[in-house]
């Protein structure tokens, strides 16, 4: 077989592939490129930061001790009322995707002199004017650096991005509960209000639980399960109670702070962490199960009077 024949055959195969529409993403709209949206957000957040330096991570850190509060942060009337009609999973995804958010960081690589944005966690919109919830461990570096009068090395800003690719810079951290891994933040809605989640109530074991978050490499990943346990523990150091809502919906690193919904599309919790149970924990062998911890919704709603 000659080289010319092989090349000609390869060209024919490529042309057939093009004709089938495989190289035209618009022909298959259910296949998204959220990675491209995150890459495009670099230019957006750079422009916003140049226009308004108060969006910088330095500014957020510098004012964190002023913006944190133990007072109420809003009124319950500001929150969306719960829905009562059960939805099938496809309709549930369509409803909930607008309130589920990517939590992103904008950094500069000093060595290569390049700035870039990337996603590292998840969040959920609580109000149209920019109040959102995520995990404490997601924003802990801001709080700790701010308390010490420092800024995270190399970071320029943090922001959230919605399903459509709109960018909202983080303005302030307004409430934290480290024991329960909860943080409530304020982002700037700019010229597009956020799409807030409908707020549910306590979810007892057996309640359907749908997670819509952003585990590494799989943005807006949708998984199904149920509430498997609800427990409370007393922290031995502070005496503060830690409330845990176990769910069976699958998630992983990057899903931190992501919303958990019931089968009506109401927010019932936030992804928090996992704990792996081994038959031989001393050697981490024979994995038996993974507990998936989430933050129950009442810890959020009690911050609204």
C-alpha positions in Angstrom: 0.0 0.0 0.0 1.6 3.3 -1.1 1.9 6.4 1.1 -0.1 8.4 -1.3 -3.0 5.9 -1.1 -2.9 6.0 2.7 -3.0 9.8 2.7 -5.9 9.9 0.3 -7.8 7.4 2.4 -7.2 9.5 5.5 -8.5 12.6 3.7 -11.7 10.7 2.7 -12.3 9.5 6.2 -11.9 13.1 7.5 -14.3 14.4 5.0 -16.9 11.8 5.9 -16.5 12.7 9.6 -17.1 16.3 8.8 -20.2 15.4 6.7 -21.6 13.5 9.7 -21.7 16.6 11.8 -19.2 15.2 14.4 -17.1 18.4 14.1 -20.0 20.7 14.5 -21.0 21.0 18.2 -24.0 23.2 17.3 -25.6 20.1 15.7 -25.7 18.4 19.1 -26.8 21.1 21.6 -26.9 18.8 24.7 -23.1 18.5 24.5 -21.8 21.6 26.2 -18.3 23.1 26.4 -18.2 24.6 29.8 -14.4 24.5 29.7 -14.6 27.0 26.9 -16.8 29.3 29.0 -14.4 29.2 31.9 -11.5 30.0 29.5 -13.5 32.9 28.1 -14.2 34.2 31.6 -10.5 35.2 31.9 -11.1 38.1 29.6 -14.3 39.0 31.3 -13.0 39.1 34.8 -9.8 40.9 33.7 -11.9 43.7 32.2 -14.1 43.9 35.3 -11.1 44.1 37.6 -9.5 46.8 35.5 -12.7 48.8 35.7 -13.3 48.2 39.4 -10.3 47.3 41.6 -12.7 46.7 44.5 -13.4 43.3 43.0 -9.8 42.2 43.6 -9.0 39.5 46.1 -6.8 42.1 48.0 -9.9 44.3 48.6 -12.0 41.3 49.7 -9.3 40.2 52.1 -8.7 43.7 53.4 -12.4 44.2 54.4 -13.3 40.7 55.5 -13.3 41.5 59.2 -15.7 44.4 58.4 -18.1 42.4 56.2 -18.4 39.3 58.3 -21.5 39.5 60.6 -23.4 37.4 63.1 -26.5 39.4 62.5 -29.3 38.4 60.1 -28.2 38.9 56.5 -31.7 39.3 55.0 -35.4 38.5 55.3 -37.0 35.2 54.6 -39.3 37.1 52.2 -36.2 37.5 50.0 -35.9 33.8 49.5 -37.9 31.9 46.9 -40.8 29.9 48.3 -40.7 26.0 47.9 -42.2 24.3 45.0 -44.7 21.5 45.6 -44.9 19.7 42.3 -42.6 16.7 41.8 -40.6 16.7 38.6 -38.9 14.0 36.5 -35.1 14.2 36.5 -34.9 15.9 33.1 -37.2 18.7 34.1 -35.5 19.0 37.4 -32.2 19.6 35.7 -33.6 22.3 33.5 -35.1 24.0 36.6 -32.1 23.8 38.8 -29.2 24.4 36.4 -29.7 28.2 36.5 -29.2 28.5 40.3 -26.2 26.0 40.4 -22.9 27.9 40.1 -19.3 27.4 39.3 -16.9 28.9 41.9 -13.8 30.2 40.1 -10.5 31.8 40.8 -8.5 34.2 38.7 -4.8 34.0 39.1 -1.5 35.2 37.6 1.4 32.8 37.1 4.4 34.9 38.0 6.8 32.6 36.2 5.1 32.7 32.8 3.5 36.1 33.3 0.1 34.7 32.4 -3.3 35.3 34.0 -6.0 32.6 33.8 -9.3 31.6 35.4 -10.2 28.1 36.5 -13.0 26.4 38.4 -12.2 25.0 41.8 -15.6 24.5 43.6 -19.3 25.1 43.4 -22.0 27.4 44.9 -25.7 28.2 44.8 -27.6 31.4 44.4 -29.9 32.4 47.2 -31.1 35.8 46.1 -31.3 37.7 42.8 -29.1 40.5 44.2 -26.1 38.3 44.8 -26.3 36.4 48.0 -24.9 32.9 47.5 -23.9 29.9 49.6 -20.8 27.7 49.4 -18.6 25.8 51.9 -16.4 27.5 54.4 -13.4 25.5 53.3 -13.8 27.0 49.8 -13.3 30.6 51.1 -11.3 29.9 54.2 -8.0 31.3 52.7 -9.8 34.7 52.2 -10.9 34.8 55.9 -7.6 33.6 57.3 -5.5 35.8 55.1 -7.7 38.8 55.8 -7.5 38.3 59.5 -3.7 38.3 59.2 -3.6 41.3 56.9 -2.4 39.3 53.9 -3.7 38.1 50.5 -3.6 34.7 48.8 -0.3 34.5 46.8 -0.8 34.9 43.1 -4.6 35.4 43.2 -6.2 38.4 41.5 -9.9 37.8 42.1 -12.6 35.1 42.7 -15.9 34.9 41.0 -18.8 32.7 40.2 -20.1 31.7 36.8 -23.6 30.5 35.9 -24.7 27.9 33.4 -24.9 30.4 30.6 -21.3 31.7 31.3 -22.2 35.0 33.0 -19.5 36.1 35.5 -20.2 37.6 38.9 -17.2 38.8 41.0 -17.1 38.0 44.7 -17.4 41.3 46.7 -17.5 40.1 50.3 -17.7 37.2 52.7 -20.7 38.0 55.0 -21.1 34.9 57.2 -19.1 31.8 58.1 -19.8 28.7 60.2 -16.5 26.7 60.1 -17.9 23.9 62.2 -20.7 23.2 59.8 -18.6 24.1 56.7 -20.9 26.9 55.6 -20.1 30.3 54.1 -22.5 32.9 52.7 -21.0 35.4 50.3 -22.0 38.4 48.3 -21.3 38.7 44.6 -22.0 41.7 42.3 -24.9 40.9 40.0 -23.7 43.6 37.5 -26.4 43.9 34.9 -27.9 40.5 35.2 -29.7 39.3 38.4 -28.9 35.8 39.6 -31.5 33.0 39.3 -32.1 32.1 42.9 -32.9 28.5 44.1 -36.3 27.7 45.6 -35.7 27.0 49.3 -36.9 23.8 50.8 -37.2 22.6 54.4 -35.8 19.8 56.6 -35.2 16.6 54.5 -35.7 13.4 56.5 -34.0 10.1 55.5 -35.6 8.7 52.4 -36.1 12.1 50.8 -34.9 12.1 47.1 -31.7 14.1 46.8 -30.3 15.4 43.5 -26.8 17.0 43.4 -25.9 19.5 40.6 -22.3 20.5 41.1 -18.9 20.6 39.5 -16.6 17.7 40.3 -13.2 18.0 38.7 -13.6 17.8 34.9 -17.4 17.5 34.9 -19.1 20.8 35.3 -22.8 20.8 36.0 -22.7 17.1 36.8 -26.2 15.8 37.8 -26.5 12.8 40.2 -29.5 11.2 41.9 -29.8 9.6 45.3 -31.5 10.2 48.6 -31.0 11.4 52.1 -29.6 8.4 54.0 -29.1 9.8 57.4 -29.5 13.0 59.5 -27.3 13.4 62.6 -25.9 16.0 65.0 -22.6 16.0 66.9 -21.1 18.3 69.6 -17.7 19.7 68.7 -15.4 18.7 71.6 -13.5 22.0 71.4 -16.2 24.6 71.1 -19.3 22.8 72.2 -21.0 24.0 69.0 -23.2 21.5 67.2 -22.3 20.1 63.8 -25.3 19.0 61.8 -24.8 16.4 59.0 -27.2 15.4 56.3 -25.8 12.3 54.6 -26.8 11.7 51.0 -26.2 8.9 48.5 -25.9 11.2 45.4 -22.5 10.9 44.0 -20.0 13.8 44.0 -16.3 14.5 44.2 -13.6 17.1 44.6 -14.8 20.4 43.0 -18.4 19.8 44.0 -17.8 21.5 47.3 -20.5 24.0 48.0 -22.8 22.6 45.3 -26.5 22.5 45.8 -28.6 19.4 46.7 -32.2 19.5 45.7 -35.3 17.5 46.4 -37.5 16.0 43.7 -39.5 19.3 43.5 -36.4 21.3 42.8 -36.1 22.8 46.3 -32.7 23.4 47.8 -32.3 21.1 50.8 -28.5 21.2 51.4 -25.0 21.9 50.2 -22.3 19.4 49.3 -19.6 19.4 52.0 -17.2 16.4 52.2 -16.8 12.7 52.1 -15.5 10.0 54.5 -14.3 6.7 53.3 -15.0 3.6 55.4 -12.4 0.8 55.1 -12.6 -2.7 56.6 -8.9 -2.2 57.5 -8.6 1.5 58.2 -5.0 1.2 59.4 -3.9 0.3 55.9 -6.7 2.0 53.9 -7.6 -1.4 52.4 -10.9 -3.0 51.4 -13.1 0.1 50.9 -16.6 -0.6 52.0 -18.6 2.6 51.6 -18.2 6.4 51.3 -20.2 8.7 53.5 -21.3 11.8 51.7 -21.8 14.7 54.0 -23.9 17.8 53.2 -24.9 21.0 55.0 -28.6 21.0 55.9 -30.7 23.9 54.6 -31.9 25.2 58.0 -28.4 26.5 58.7 -28.8 28.8 55.8 -32.4 29.9 56.3 -31.8 30.7 60.0 -29.6 33.5 58.8 -32.7 35.2 57.4 -35.2 36.8 59.8 
